[in-house]
Structure formats: C-alpha cells, structure tokens
C-alpha cells in the first residue's frame, strides 16, 4: 500500500468520524437522539479503543511511517499542518462536549 493510498484512506476515515462527532453534538443540542446518534457514538468509541490500544497513535499512521512517510503529527492525512498539530486537542474537547450534551439529554 502506498503512502498516498494510506493518506487517502485515513482522510476518508477521519472525515467520516468527524461527521459522527458533529452529528453527536447536533443530537445533544437539539435533543434528537436517534439510532444514528448511537451508531456515531459506537464508531467513535471503536476509534477511541483503537487509538488507546496503539498508544494513542493511529494504526494507519504507523503503517504510513513504515512505508516511508515522514514522522510528525498526522503525517498520513491530508489536513493543514496547524490543524493536524492540534487535532487531538480540538477533537477531544468536542468529543467531551458531545458526550456531556447527550448525557444531559438522556438524564432529563
């Protein structure tokens, strides 16, 4: 698998998971918790488990580096460098907010 193909696959996965994250926030804000909310939660929990299992490094990033990609923050995805450097912080905060919103909706 070439580095370009790994970047492409990882980019598609990243945008799919970002869509899940945005949908979770939307569900929490609008109190519309549906089947798709639970699908989004499930996919993000699987991603969290995968990251935790690999020492908070995406397995696709590890594969890309083995194929010759340079080391550094999210070297295997097509994102602006300034965003890639802050990806875990930005997404982590939004992830926490989404769970708080959904949790609050479920408790009320």
Backbone as CSV, one residue per row, in Angstrom:
resi,resn,N_x,N_y,N_z,CA_x,CA_y,CA_z,C_x,C_y,C_z
1,UNK,0.861,-1.177,0.000,0.000,0.000,0.000,0.906,1.238,0.000
2,UNK,0.651,2.159,-0.891,1.486,3.347,-0.988,1.103,4.367,0.081
3,UNK,2.012,5.280,0.362,1.752,6.325,1.339,0.558,7.162,0.900
4,UNK,0.466,7.467,-0.388,-0.670,8.257,-0.881,-1.992,7.548,-0.598
5,UNK,-2.069,6.253,-0.867,-3.289,5.494,-0.642,-3.626,5.433,0.856
6,UNK,-2.617,5.279,1.692,-2.841,5.274,3.144,-3.398,6.625,3.580
7,UNK,-2.818,7.708,3.070,-3.319,9.046,3.395,-4.760,9.220,2.949
8,UNK,-5.065,8.722,1.768,-6.417,8.840,1.242,-7.420,8.073,2.109
9,UNK,-7.102,6.825,2.443,-7.986,6.019,3.292,-8.146,6.675,4.655
10,UNK,-7.049,7.118,5.233,-7.114,7.740,6.554,-7.904,9.042,6.517
11,UNK,-7.777,9.785,5.446,-8.544,11.027,5.304,-10.040,10.736,5.246
12,UNK,-10.430,9.704,4.494,-11.847,9.336,4.408,-12.364,8.905,5.788
13,UNK,-11.592,8.094,6.484,-11.987,7.666,7.832,-12.084,8.872,8.761
14,UNK,-11.111,9.773,8.677,-11.130,10.975,9.514,-12.399,11.784,9.280
15,UNK,-12.758,12.022,8.034,-13.947,12.828,7.748,-15.228,12.108,8.144
16,UNK,-15.272,10.791,8.021,-16.425,10.028,8.485,-16.588,10.176,10.008
17,UNK,-15.486,10.036,10.726,-15.546,10.169,12.180,-15.839,11.607,12.601
18,UNK,-15.368,12.572,11.835,-15.699,13.970,12.117,-17.190,14.197,11.929
19,UNK,-17.761,13.616,10.898,-19.200,13.704,10.688,-19.956,13.081,11.865
20,UNK,-19.470,11.957,12.365,-20.082,11.332,13.546,-20.027,12.270,14.747
21,UNK,-18.900,12.918,14.923,-18.727,13.845,16.041,-19.672,15.035,15.928
22,UNK,-19.763,15.596,14.736,-20.676,16.724,14.514,-22.117,16.281,14.746
23,UNK,-22.466,15.085,14.288,-23.825,14.583,14.493,-24.128,14.372,15.974
24,UNK,-23.143,13.922,16.728,-23.344,13.775,18.173,-23.625,15.121,18.823
25,UNK,-22.869,16.141,18.468,-23.100,17.478,19.023,-24.499,17.956,18.628
26,UNK,-24.850,17.789,17.365,-26.174,18.181,16.885,-27.273,17.455,17.683
27,UNK,-27.110,16.153,17.870,-28.105,15.373,18.612,-28.264,15.886,20.032
28,UNK,-27.155,16.193,20.665,-27.211,16.708,22.025,-27.824,18.084,22.112
29,UNK,-27.516,18.942,21.157,-28.056,20.304,21.174,-29.547,20.344,20.869
30,UNK,-29.999,19.475,19.978,-31.398,19.515,19.540,-32.283,18.498,20.246
31,UNK,-31.718,17.710,21.134,-32.452,16.666,21.849,-33.104,15.687,20.870
32,UNK,-32.372,15.338,19.844,-32.842,14.369,18.853,-31.894,13.182,18.828
33,UNK,-31.969,12.380,19.864,-31.092,11.221,19.977,-31.774,10.052,19.267
34,UNK,-31.156,9.618,18.174,-31.742,8.609,17.296,-30.824,7.399,17.189
35,UNK,-31.254,6.461,16.384,-30.423,5.304,16.062,-29.060,5.750,15.536
36,UNK,-29.044,6.786,14.686,-27.790,7.261,14.079,-26.873,7.913,15.111
37,UNK,-27.462,8.471,16.155,-26.635,9.002,17.252,-25.856,7.863,17.885
38,UNK,-26.542,6.750,18.123,-25.884,5.593,18.743,-24.848,4.975,17.811
39,UNK,-25.113,4.980,16.516,-24.116,4.499,15.545,-22.873,5.380,15.620
40,UNK,-23.071,6.696,15.647,-21.946,7.636,15.725,-21.159,7.415,17.011
41,UNK,-21.864,7.258,18.123,-21.194,7.004,19.404,-20.383,5.711,19.320
42,UNK,-20.984,4.678,18.759,-20.294,3.388,18.638,-19.029,3.485,17.804
43,UNK,-19.117,4.159,16.659,-17.941,4.302,15.795,-16.829,5.088,16.502
44,UNK,-17.203,6.133,17.218,-16.185,6.923,17.927,-15.592,6.158,19.097
45,UNK,-16.382,5.328,19.747,-15.834,4.502,20.830,-14.868,3.450,20.284
46,UNK,-15.185,2.893,19.108,-14.258,1.943,18.467,-12.950,2.648,18.115
47,UNK,-13.057,3.858,17.573,-11.855,4.638,17.240,-11.040,4.945,18.494
48,UNK,-11.722,5.309,19.573,-11.028,5.592,20.830,-10.301,4.354,21.337
49,UNK,-10.960,3.208,21.267,-10.332,1.953,21.705,-9.118,1.613,20.848
50,UNK,-9.230,1.819,19.526,-8.100,1.547,18.628,-6.924,2.460,18.950
51,UNK,-7.204,3.731,19.155,-6.129,4.666,19.488,-5.475,4.296,20.812
52,UNK,-6.289,3.962,21.800,-5.739,3.585,23.112,-4.876,2.324,23.003
53,UNK,-5.325,1.366,22.202,-4.580,0.110,22.040,-3.228,0.318,21.381
54,UNK,-3.110,1.353,20.562,-1.859,1.619,19.855,-1.106,2.802,20.437
55,UNK,-1.301,3.060,21.731,-0.549,4.117,22.400,-0.911,5.506,21.903
56,UNK,-2.176,5.708,21.594,-2.701,6.997,21.115,-2.085,7.409,19.783
57,UNK,-1.721,6.422,18.982,-1.256,6.641,17.603,-2.130,5.800,16.696
58,UNK,-2.629,6.402,15.646,-3.488,5.684,14.719,-2.701,4.581,14.008
59,UNK,-3.276,3.386,13.924,-2.588,2.297,13.223,-2.261,2.652,11.768
60,UNK,-3.098,3.441,11.104,-2.795,3.839,9.726,-1.591,4.773,9.669
61,UNK,-1.416,5.574,10.684,-0.232,6.435,10.733,1.025,5.580,10.873
62,UNK,0.942,4.563,11.707,2.078,3.657,11.901,2.430,2.974,10.578
63,UNK,1.407,2.515,9.850,1.631,1.873,8.552,2.256,2.866,7.571
64,UNK,1.758,4.094,7.561,2.303,5.115,6.648,3.773,5.375,6.944
65,UNK,4.130,5.453,8.212,5.525,5.691,8.566,6.402,4.513,8.159
66,UNK,5.873,3.311,8.261,6.633,2.128,7.821,6.842,2.120,6.310
67,UNK,5.940,2.772,5.586,6.052,2.860,4.137,6.920,4.036,3.690
68,UNK,7.433,4.809,4.644,8.350,5.879,4.288,7.849,7.282,4.522
69,UNK,6.650,7.449,5.046,6.156,8.798,5.344,7.011,9.391,6.459
70,UNK,7.197,10.700,6.397,7.993,11.351,7.433,7.253,11.311,8.761
71,UNK,8.014,11.291,9.821,7.404,11.307,11.156,6.930,12.707,11.474
72,UNK,5.939,12.759,12.327,5.399,14.042,12.726,3.911,13.923,12.939
73,UNK,3.296,15.008,13.300,1.877,14.995,13.628,1.025,14.677,12.403
74,UNK,0.299,13.598,12.500,-0.642,13.154,11.485,-0.036,13.238,10.081
75,UNK,1.060,12.533,9.902,1.755,12.562,8.618,0.989,11.831,7.531
76,UNK,-0.014,11.060,7.921,-0.693,10.226,6.934,-2.098,10.718,6.623
77,UNK,-2.354,12.002,6.725,-3.683,12.528,6.438,-3.546,13.876,5.735
78,UNK,-4.510,14.182,4.901,-4.493,15.441,4.167,-5.208,16.511,4.985
79,UNK,-4.492,17.212,5.830,-5.013,18.309,6.643,-3.964,19.411,6.705
80,UNK,-4.402,20.646,6.898,-3.409,21.708,7.114,-2.576,21.398,8.366
81,UNK,-1.304,21.691,8.305,-0.390,21.352,9.397,-0.836,21.940,10.744
82,UNK,-1.310,23.207,10.747,-1.718,23.850,12.000,-2.878,23.107,12.645
83,UNK,-3.780,22.544,11.820,-4.914,21.787,12.357,-4.457,20.411,12.813
84,UNK,-3.622,19.778,12.022,-3.121,18.441,12.355,-2.362,18.450,13.674
85,UNK,-1.608,19.519,13.930,-0.850,19.613,15.175,-1.749,19.708,16.403
86,UNK,-2.992,20.154,16.220,-3.917,20.351,17.334,-5.117,19.410,17.273
87,UNK,-5.040,18.420,16.420,-6.168,17.545,16.149,-6.717,16.857,17.392
88,UNK,-5.862,16.245,18.180,-6.343,15.525,19.358,-6.975,16.467,20.373
89,UNK,-6.422,17.637,20.542,-6.984,18.594,21.499,-8.348,19.081,21.022
90,UNK,-8.435,19.505,19.771,-9.688,20.033,19.235,-10.779,18.954,19.256
91,UNK,-10.472,17.816,18.695,-11.473,16.748,18.628,-11.797,16.206,20.020
92,UNK,-10.820,16.143,20.881,-11.057,15.668,22.245,-12.020,16.557,23.007
93,UNK,-11.870,17.862,22.871,-12.773,18.804,23.542,-14.184,18.670,22.979
94,UNK,-14.308,18.613,21.660,-15.625,18.476,21.032,-16.255,17.133,21.420
95,UNK,-15.460,16.080,21.482,-15.903,14.737,21.891,-16.481,14.802,23.302
96,UNK,-15.787,15.437,24.214,-16.259,15.564,25.598,-17.552,16.378,25.657
97,UNK,-17.606,17.478,24.923,-18.820,18.304,24.887,-19.994,17.492,24.356
98,UNK,-19.779,16.729,23.307,-20.849,15.912,22.728,-21.391,14.919,23.750
99,UNK,-20.500,14.250,24.476,-20.940,13.294,25.479,-21.679,13.971,26.624
100,UNK,-21.240,15.136,27.036,-21.935,15.877,28.096,-23.334,16.269,27.624
101,UNK,-23.441,16.783,26.395,-24.744,17.172,25.856,-25.699,15.994,25.773
102,UNK,-25.217,14.890,25.241,-26.068,13.707,25.107,-26.426,13.155,26.487
103,UNK,-25.449,13.093,27.373,-25.721,12.629,28.729,-26.761,13.478,29.431
104,UNK,-26.649,14.795,29.280,-27.629,15.705,29.885,-29.015,15.462,29.315
105,UNK,-29.108,15.244,28.007,-30.407,14.981,27.370,-31.005,13.663,27.849
106,UNK,-30.173,12.656,28.039,-30.673,11.365,28.488,-31.137,11.399,29.940
107,UNK,-30.526,12.272,30.732,-30.895,12.354,32.153,-32.109,13.233,32.410
108,UNK,-32.499,14.019,31.416,-33.649,14.911,31.629,-34.877,14.426,30.906
